[in-house]
Amino acid sequence: MYSTRCTHCQQIITLKGEEIQAAINEAEAAGRPHYEMRCPRCRKPVKIQVKMLRLKLPREIPESLDGRAAGEGQGEGQGEGQGEEQAAEPTEESAETGTRRSKRRG
Protein backbone atom coordinates (compact mmCIF):
# COMPACT_ATOMS: atom_id res chain seq x y z
CA MET A 1 0.00 0.00 0.00
CA TYR A 2 1.31 3.44 -0.91
CA SER A 3 -0.09 6.74 0.36
CA THR A 4 0.64 10.24 -0.86
CA ARG A 5 -1.00 13.66 -0.76
CA CYS A 6 -2.23 15.82 -3.59
CA THR A 7 0.07 18.82 -3.85
CA HIS A 8 -2.87 21.11 -4.61
CA CYS A 9 -5.68 20.20 -2.19
CA GLN A 10 -3.79 17.96 0.32
CA GLN A 11 -6.18 15.03 -0.22
CA ILE A 12 -4.65 11.68 0.83
CA ILE A 13 -4.40 9.27 -2.09
CA THR A 14 -3.84 5.56 -1.40
CA LEU A 15 -2.80 2.92 -3.91
CA LYS A 16 -3.12 -0.80 -3.12
CA GLY A 17 -0.85 -3.61 -4.33
CA GLU A 18 -2.61 -4.28 -7.65
CA GLU A 19 -2.92 -0.55 -8.35
CA ILE A 20 0.78 -0.03 -7.65
CA GLN A 21 1.74 -2.78 -10.11
CA ALA A 22 -0.61 -1.37 -12.75
CA ALA A 23 0.86 2.13 -12.25
CA ILE A 24 4.42 0.83 -12.65
CA ASN A 25 3.47 -1.07 -15.82
CA GLU A 26 1.74 2.00 -17.28
CA ALA A 27 4.69 4.31 -16.56
CA GLU A 28 7.21 1.83 -17.99
CA ALA A 29 5.11 1.36 -21.13
CA ALA A 30 5.10 5.12 -21.64
CA GLY A 31 8.85 5.30 -20.91
CA ARG A 32 8.44 7.76 -18.04
CA PRO A 33 10.25 7.82 -14.67
CA HIS A 34 6.99 8.78 -12.95
CA TYR A 35 3.33 7.76 -12.87
CA GLU A 36 0.81 10.54 -13.34
CA MET A 37 -2.69 10.21 -11.91
CA ARG A 38 -5.54 12.60 -11.23
CA CYS A 39 -6.53 13.55 -7.71
CA PRO A 40 -10.02 12.19 -6.99
CA ARG A 41 -10.98 15.44 -5.25
CA CYS A 42 -9.62 18.31 -7.36
CA ARG A 43 -8.70 16.43 -10.58
CA LYS A 44 -5.25 18.03 -10.74
CA PRO A 45 -2.38 15.76 -11.87
CA VAL A 46 -0.28 14.11 -9.17
CA LYS A 47 3.11 12.65 -10.15
CA ILE A 48 4.57 9.69 -8.27
CA GLN A 49 8.08 8.40 -8.99
CA VAL A 50 8.20 4.81 -10.21
CA LYS A 51 11.15 4.00 -7.91
CA MET A 52 9.01 5.00 -4.89
CA LEU A 53 6.21 2.73 -6.10
CA ARG A 54 8.64 -0.18 -6.53
CA LEU A 55 9.68 0.17 -2.89
CA LYS A 56 6.08 -0.43 -1.82
CA LEU A 57 5.55 -3.60 -3.85
CA PRO A 58 5.25 -6.80 -1.82
CA ARG A 59 8.50 -8.74 -1.75
CA GLU A 60 8.74 -12.11 -3.43
CA ILE A 61 10.11 -15.09 -1.52
CA PRO A 62 13.08 -16.74 -3.29
CA GLU A 63 12.57 -20.35 -4.38
CA SER A 64 15.31 -21.58 -2.05
CA LEU A 65 13.34 -20.27 0.94
CA ASP A 66 9.99 -21.52 -0.42
CA GLY A 67 11.13 -25.14 -0.36
CA ARG A 68 12.62 -24.85 3.12
CA ALA A 69 9.53 -23.16 4.56
CA ALA A 70 7.18 -25.71 2.97
CA GLY A 71 9.28 -28.64 4.24
CA GLU A 72 9.14 -27.44 7.84
CA GLY A 73 5.36 -27.23 7.94
CA GLN A 74 4.70 -30.70 6.48
CA GLY A 75 5.94 -32.94 9.29
CA GLU A 76 3.91 -31.77 12.26
CA GLY A 77 5.36 -34.20 14.81
CA GLN A 78 8.93 -33.82 13.59
CA GLY A 79 8.78 -30.04 13.21
CA GLU A 80 7.52 -29.46 16.73
CA GLY A 81 10.12 -31.71 18.35
CA GLN A 82 12.98 -30.07 16.51
CA GLY A 83 11.69 -26.62 17.36
CA GLU A 84 11.63 -27.44 21.08
CA GLU A 85 15.20 -28.71 21.03
CA GLN A 86 16.40 -25.61 19.19
CA ALA A 87 14.55 -23.33 21.57
CA ALA A 88 16.18 -25.04 24.59
CA GLU A 89 19.74 -24.58 23.30
CA PRO A 90 19.84 -20.75 23.37
CA THR A 91 18.59 -20.81 26.96
CA GLU A 92 21.46 -23.05 28.03
CA GLU A 93 23.98 -20.92 26.14
CA SER A 94 22.66 -17.77 27.74
CA ALA A 95 23.08 -19.36 31.18
CA GLU A 96 26.71 -20.16 30.37
CA THR A 97 27.47 -16.63 29.17
CA GLY A 98 25.82 -15.07 32.19
CA THR A 99 23.08 -13.18 30.40
CA ARG A 100 19.74 -13.03 32.16
CA ARG A 101 16.48 -14.23 30.77
CA SER A 102 13.21 -13.13 32.29
CA LYS A 103 11.96 -16.09 34.34
CA ARG A 104 9.28 -16.15 36.95
CA ARG A 105 10.44 -17.39 40.25
CA GLY A 106 7.91 -19.13 42.36
N, C-alpha and C positions, 0 to 999 in steps of 0.2 A: 504494500500500500504506500502511496506517495501523496503527500499533501503539500500544497503551495497556496499562495495568496495572489489574487488579482492585483496588479500594480496600480490599477485605476480606482477600484471600489473597495478593495481589501476583503473581498469575498473569499472564503476558504474553498479551494478546489481539491477534491480527493480523487485519485486514480487507483483502481484496484489492479490486481495481478494481470488479468486478461487485458485490461485497458492499457496497462503499461507496455505489455508486449506488442499490442496493436500499434501504439504510438511510436515505439522504436522501429517497427517494420515500415510504417508509413514515412517516417523521417529518412530512413536509410534508402527507401525506394526513390524518394525525391532528391537524395544526395545532399541533405542538409544536416548540419551539426546540432540542430534543435528541432523540437516538435512544437508546432504552433496550433493552439486551440482557442476557442472562443469562450469567454467567461459566461457562465449560465445566467448571471445577473445583469451585467451591463453590455454584454456582447462585444467587448473590446478584445483584441488578440492578446493572448498570454503565451510567451515563449518559454519552453522548458528544455534545458540542455539534455541531449540524448545520454551523455555520460552519467548525469545525475539519475536518469531513469534506470539505467543499467545497474546502478548500485542498489536499487530497490527491488530488483527482480529476485524471486526465490532462488536459493542456491540449489544446484543439482548435486546429488550424492554420487561420488565416483563408483564405478562398478566394483572395484576392489573392496570398498566398504559395504556395498549392497550385499555381496555374498557372505561376508563375515557377520553382518547384522542379522541376515535371514537364518544363518546356521545356528546362531545362539538361541533364537526363539523357538526352534523346532523341537529340541529335546527338553521337555519341561523338567523331568526329574534330574537329568544330567546338568542342565543349566543352573538350576537352583543350588545344587550341591557344590558346584564349582564356585559360584558366586559367594557362598558362605565361607568357603576356605580362603578365597582371595580377600574377603572383607576382614577376616580374622588376622591375616598377616600384617597389615599396616598397624593394627592395634599393638601387636607384640613389638614391632619395630619402634613404635613411638615410646613404648615403655622402656626399651633399651636405651634410646637416645635421651630420655629424660623429659620429653615434652608431655604436657598434660592434655588429657582428653576430658571432656566434661562427663563425669559419671555421677550418678546419684548414690550417695552413701546411705545405707539404711540402718 
